[in-house]
Amino acid sequence: MSLLHRESAVKQFRWQAWFCIDNLWKVEDPVQINPIGLETELNYSLGGVPLKGFIDRHTQDDSNDIIISDYKTGRTPRAHWLSDKFEQLRIYAAIMQETQLFPVTKLELIYLKEGVKFSEEVTQAILGATVERIVNIKASIDDKCKNNSFEPVKSKLCDWCSYKKICPAWNH
């Protein structure tokens, strides 16, 4: 990469970062945010399933409620995909509840590219369903490993897969 191309790429990155911060301040007032954790690492076994993750930010509001926020730099998803995007945050909330670090009451997805924020209230039902889903996924993976039965499924994600050339779903 030439020096001129590198300088141009750095300049473009800085402008994109500035634009994202500008959008962040459009959806929330930095004076009103009380962060109590940034890039908090979680290592925990939830329902017997070992998990690791990093919470972008968790804050405490005026009511002492805890809010987990996740910054997203990609495009804002369509409405029918939005619930899936909260799954990671639900897992974090369940871990925080089980470890009694903090009782989480709200989850936020903050899309910096378009300056959009989505929120979801945390309930015991949501947390219970999240733990159950994690346990069931792990059991399914364990079963497939035990029986060596991994049936390939074609999807749009295949376009980015490094194994497409040797995948039985693509080789008839």
N, C-alpha and C positions, 0 to 999 in steps of 0.2 A: 504494500500500500504506500503510495507516494505521500510525502509530507503534506502537500497541498490537499490531497484527498482526505488524509487523516484529520487535518485542521478543519476541513469542511464538515466531516462527520462529527467531530467534537462540538462544533458550533451548533449543528443541527440537534444533537443530543441535549445540549444546554437549553435551547429554545423549547424543545419538547418538555423538558423537566419544568421549565418556568411556566409553560402553559398548563401542565398538570397541577402545579401548586396554585396557580391562579384559579383553576376550576375547583380545587378543594375548598378554597376560601369563599367560593360562590355558594357551596352547599352547607358550609358550617362556619361559624364565627370562631376563630382561633382563641379569642379571649374567653369564650364559654366552655372550651374543652379542658378537662382536668385529667390528663393522662396519668395513670398509675402504673402503666407498663407498656413498653415498646419492644417489639421483637422478643416477646417472652417465649422461651423454649418450654415445651411440655413433653415429658416422657412418662407414659403411664400405661398400665394394662387395663383397658376398659372392657368389662365383661370377660376378662381372660384373654383379650386380644391386645398384644403390645402395639402401642401407637407412639408416634413422634410427630410434633408439629411446632410451628412458630406462630404465635398470635401477633399480627401486625401492631395492633394497639388495643388496650383496654382502658376504659375511662370510667370515672365515677361522676354521676350527675348530681344535681342539687338535692335529690331525694336519697342520695347514697346508693342508688341503683348502679349496677355494673353493666357496661355495654362493651361488647366485643366488636371491633371494627376491622374490616379487611379492605385494603386498598387494591384496586384492580386497574391495570393500565390498558387493558384491551377494550374492545368495543362492548357496549352495553348489550346484554343478551335480550332476546325476544322474551316476552312474558311467559311463554310456556316452558322456558328453560330456567327461569329465575329461581324456582324452588330448589333445583339441584345445586345451584351456586351457593346456597346457604348450608349445604350438608357439612362442609368442613368446619364451619363456625358452630354448628350444632354439636359436632364431636368435641370441639374445644369447650363448649359450655358444659357438656356432660362430664368431661374430665374435671373441670373446675368445681362442679358441684360435688362429685365423688371425693375429691381431695379436700373439699371444704376450703379451698383457697378463697373463692368469692362466689356468692350467689348471682349468677348472670340473669338479667331480666330482658335484655334486648340484644339483637344482632344487627349489624349494619354492613352492607356492601357499598363501597364508595368507588364509583367508576370515574377515574380522574380524566380520562380522555374526553368524556362528554359532560363532566360535571353533574353526575346524577348519583343520588343516594337512595338505597332501598333499605327498609327496616323490617325486622320480624320479631315479634314478641316471643319470649321463651316460656314454655309451659312444661309442667311435669310430663304431660302426655307426649310432647315433642321429644323431650330428653329420653324418655323410656323407649319410644319407637326408634330413636337413633341408636341406642345401645343394642336393642334387639336386632336392628338391621346389620350392625357391625358384626355381632356374634354370628348371625346367619350367613353372612358373606364369608367369614373366616371358616365356618363349618363346611360350606360348599367348596371352598378352595382346598381344604384338607381332604375332603372326599375325592375331589378330582385328582389330587396328588396321589392318594392311596390307590386309586383305580387306574391311574395314568390315562385319564379320559378328558382331554382338552379339545373339545370340538371347536373348530374355527368358525367364526361368524363374520361374514362380509359386512363392512360398513364404510362410511365416508372416511373414517379414521385410517383405513387401510392405505389410503394415498400417502400417508406419512410413515408407514411402517417399513423398517429396514428388512423385515423377513418376508415381505410379500413375494419375492422371487421363489422362495422355497415353501411357501404356505400351501397346504393341501387344498384350501378353499379356492386358490387361484390357479392351481396346477391340476388340470383335469386328467 
